[in-house]
Amino acid sequence: QVQLVESGGGLVQAGGSLRLSCAASGRIFRINAMGWYRQAPGKERELVAEITSDGSTNYADHVKGRFTISRDSAKNTVYLQMNSLKSEDTAIYYCKVVVSNYPYVAWGQGTQVTVSS
């Protein structure tokens, strides 16, 4: 099994910053990619940002220039630095990891991010 532990969510005013962390543990042969998704009330879960094993990154258009994804491979940890937060960034943020062995994909339990205007 693969376990993901997320931290760093909370309440922040618009224009503020938060940093999310997600640590993966368990039976992991190789991490192929890690990423962050979010789901706002009444909406579908959507990609926020992802980073692959070679360091390539991909961002959703609405967070480009404000959010930065990074990783510490030695710690199997991915981070999401979120700056210039907007009320529309309010959502539950989920960490996702893609690994080379079963179960191949694992999700974190989610962390709430609330941005007040």
Summary of the structure (lengths in Angstrom):
residues: 117
radius of gyration: 13.6
end to end distance: 39.9
largest distance: 43.2
contacts: 349
relative contact order: 0.33
helix: 8%
strand: 58%
